Amino acid sequence: MSRTARSRARLRLGLAATALLTAAALVPAPAHAEDVTDYTITVDPDARGAAIDDTMYGVFFEDINRAADGGLYAELVQNRSFEYSTADNGSYTPLTSWTVTGTAEVVDDSGRLNERNRNYLSLGAGSSVTNAGYNTGVRVEEGKRYDFSVWARAASGTTLTVGLKDAAGQLATARRVAVEGGWAKYDATFTASRTSNRGRLTVASSGAAALDMVSLFPRDTYKNQPGGLRKDLAEKIAALKPGFVRFPGGCLVNTGSMEDYSEASGWQRKRSYQWKDTVGPVEERATNANFWGYNQSYGLGYYEYFRFAEDIGAMPLPVVPALVTGCGQNRATDDEALLKRHVQDTLDLIEFANGPATSTWGRVRAEMGHPKPFGLTHIGVGNEENLPREFFARFQRFRAAVEAKYPDITVISNSGPDDSGTTFETAWQLNREGRVDMVDEHYYNSPQWFLQNNDRYDTYDRQGPEVFLGEYASQGNAWKNGLAEAAFMTGLERNADIVKLASYAPLLADEDHVQWSPDMIWFNNHASWGSANYEVQKLFMNNVGDRVVPSESTTTPDVSGPITGAVGLSTWATSAAYDDVRVTAADGTTLLSDDFSGDASRWTHSGGGSWSVQDGRYVQTDEAAENTLVTAGDPAWRDYDLHVRATKKSGKEGFLVAFGVKDTGNHYWWNLGGWNNTLSAVERAVDGGKSTLVSRAGSIETGRAYDIDIKVRGRQVTLYLDGQEWGSFTDDKPAEPFRQVVTEDARTGELIVKVVNAQPAEARTAIDLGGAKVGSRARVTTLAADADAVNTETDTPVTPVTSTLRGVADEFTYTFPANSVTFLRIGQR
């Protein structure tokens, strides 16, 4: 009898030694037969799997959700340099976050602090200004020290009085600063007398004064660096033990003007993130509008990114603009002089990171406090460009210049913003033909997609470019999202020979300023907490191993049936009219026929927008509304043909025609003229998270009527536009909930058995270690919770539990809890 057969027999007969946990809370409660599924895992310790690099997993920092100012950058004063502008946000003024008592105005004239710091505050005699900080206010803790600084100019004899208060009174003893003459920097230190989340910083002046760079930092920053990083956030990132830090974006890199911040360019305020704007003394750094709708001070700049990566033992991985915008802008800059300047800036960046302190840019680094080079090895060019040919032409210019001067630097290309489709395929073809070293892939999909695509990289060409999975997430912060991502990560590790780097995104989110969700770490002005996704990333990053040990497992019985569901109509930032809706069963029976000659009583409005019957058509008139879904029919419908006649009246996009509708969060829809009317795709929504099944470039014309037909047979769907077949797909890939991978830790000699059970049933598993000589105990780390559990500031249901497993042998059984991720570290003898 084979080893596997013996294991199965033992499992069936219940003869395997019981594995005992020292932590009684982890012993699974007795389950009914229907709540347990049986599996086997078979390991081949003599086979050689892929080597796993130390840099396999990392983090991606982008200043989104106020991740920098008010977040990782520990500055407590908001709008410290009075540079806020309507260019950043339509609601901003130069005095946003400030209140004035007396007289004060923000001035932009030749009396400024320096050319790049354009604005300053002119404060009248006997007047004061008060800053509200971030979130609910300036956060201070009793007994902690806070360092105040300001650049000021005033006539001799002027005194600034600086205070910290909240509504209940004083938070620290006020400080007085004597100002004399021209611009100079003045400092003071506070010790908080009590804790408050609602502090206000006030600066009052006895005489007329000019102020700039009004600043307050906690003394207790990460590694106690002055003007440094917020300690709790930096420590949570460091606890991941990331192998790399990708920065600064993201859409910050490839959006806006590619010009510099200078008089020649008109001091442009909506620019791409350019590294030279962000180094040198903070008071001389440029300011910029952030793509995500606020201001970025660049107090957290390239030097700080490099230093943080070094502090946490991670490889720095900067990304520079390629002069092709993305993130909905989609423009290629045709300016040879500007392109040459950006190419040279990239070479200068490498010198800033790696050059000797005697070089031009190495000297800048040294003067900032770091004579030793940072050891840059990788650099990304561009981010999610939707114009792959225009991007690649420019990418080649950057790569050629870098390779000529710095041949040891890996230059990373990308494949656009999606996991598939025309842009993705074109970009990959260009990258393969151009013999690119590494390609950055990004995708945000449903948990279902991640469960279905564990094998995504199994068939990637090992002779082609390596993969950097620079951004991914499963569209939610619930435990079910973490489970799906964990299942997918077992596939990343199994393919570590082709997937060399991977980072979840985004990293940080201020709970009061969210532009993108989900996010790994959440915070406010006084607390931070890791999401369920964070716990998954931390578990994997802290238990990577050095090589994959080949293994196989049985799968869950396939329970998928045909596509079933009602039909629906929707729009997205568009007004459209629908008519002549017909649903016909495969045998010709009419299931629904509505020409809207009467009312719309057959339709249920479950989304936004404004629907009404007008002139025999069903019309959605609100151009601003997103997802205006109306539905009709029976959720049990299967094997049918759907016909719709649709006309775009106005707006940004086209039509959304839904089928297989279970409810508002579970359906398919054909998105015609989506993504600002540039792309059409079929998307599948599962529990609100969407993934793309098939896509093609194309747009929808205003005022033209389109005939839309969708044929559903089993799990096969064929789509027709104006009588011509547009595309088809078969959605029959199983969303396998039971995934595993085994790695070996060369330092400890342990086998690390990593198992994801993303289902509500326990997984009773016979584990065969293939003759490996192992100890009788294993260290166990388990993440388990209800599928919908979400970590918050006050409640963290997804938290690792550690224990010791006894009774481990060459062959043993273990029951993995429902909805769990479990790592077994097994010592070898």
Salt bridges, closest charged atoms under 4 A:
ASP38 OD1 - ARG764 NE 2.79
ASP53 OD2 - LYS500 NZ 3.27
GLU75 OE1 - ARG80 NH1 2.78
ASP88 OD2 - ARG269 NH2 2.87
ASP108 OD1 - ARG112 NH2 2.48
GLU115 OE2 - ARG112 NH1 3.26
GLU115 OE1 - ARG118 NH1 3.23
GLU141 OE1 - ARG139 NH2 3.93
GLU141 OE2 - LYS144 NZ 3.70
ASP147 OD2 - ARG219 NE 2.73
ASP166 OD1 - ARG194 NH2 2.58
ASP220 OD2 - LYS144 NZ 3.52
ASP220 OD1 - LYS231 NZ 3.21
ASP232 OD1 - ARG230 NE 2.72
ASP277 OD1 - ARG116 NH2 3.09
ASP277 OD2 - ARG271 NH2 3.00
GLU304 OE2 - ARG285 NH2 2.98
GLU310 OE1 - HIS370 NE2 2.69
ASP334 OD1 - ARG394 NH2 2.51
GLU336 OE2 - ARG397 NH2 2.50
ASP345 OD1 - LYS276 NZ 2.81
ASP345 OD2 - ARG341 NH1 2.69
ASP348 OD2 - LYS276 NZ 2.71
GLU384 OE2 - HIS442 ND1 2.70
ASP440 OD2 - ARG246 NH2 3.45
ASP440 OD2 - HIS442 NE2 2.93
GLU441 OE1 - ARG456 NH2 3.28
ASP455 OD1 - LYS733 NZ 2.96
ASP458 OD1 - ARG494 NH2 3.08
GLU471 OE2 - ARG246 NH1 3.06
GLU471 OE2 - HIS442 ND1 3.35
GLU493 OE1 - LYS754 NZ 2.74
ASP497 OD2 - ARG462 NE 2.87
ASP580 OD2 - ARG582 NH1 2.73
ASP580 OD2 - HIS643 NE2 3.44
ASP639 OD2 - ARG638 NE 3.31
ASP641 OD1 - ARG713 NH1 3.16
ASP687 OD2 - LYS480 NZ 3.82
GLU701 OE2 - ARG704 NH1 3.47
ASP707 OD1 - HIS643 NE2 3.66
ASP707 OD2 - ARG645 NH1 2.85
ASP709 OD1 - HIS643 ND1 2.94
ASP722 OD2 - ARG704 NH2 2.71
ASP731 OD2 - ARG684 NH1 2.82
ASP731 OD2 - ARG715 NH2 3.54
GLU744 OE1 - ARG547 NE 2.98
ASP745 OD2 - ARG825 NH2 2.65
GLU750 OE1 - ARG779 NH2 2.91
GLU750 OE1 - ARG825 NE 2.83
ASP768 OD1 - ARG3 NE 3.88
ASP788 OD1 - LYS480 NZ 3.22
GLU793 OE2 - HIS526 NE2 2.96
ASP810 OD2 - ARG3 NH1 2.38
GLU811 OE2 - ARG3 NH1 3.29
GLU811 OE2 - ARG6 NH2 3.07
GLU811 OE1 - ARG10 NH1 3.61
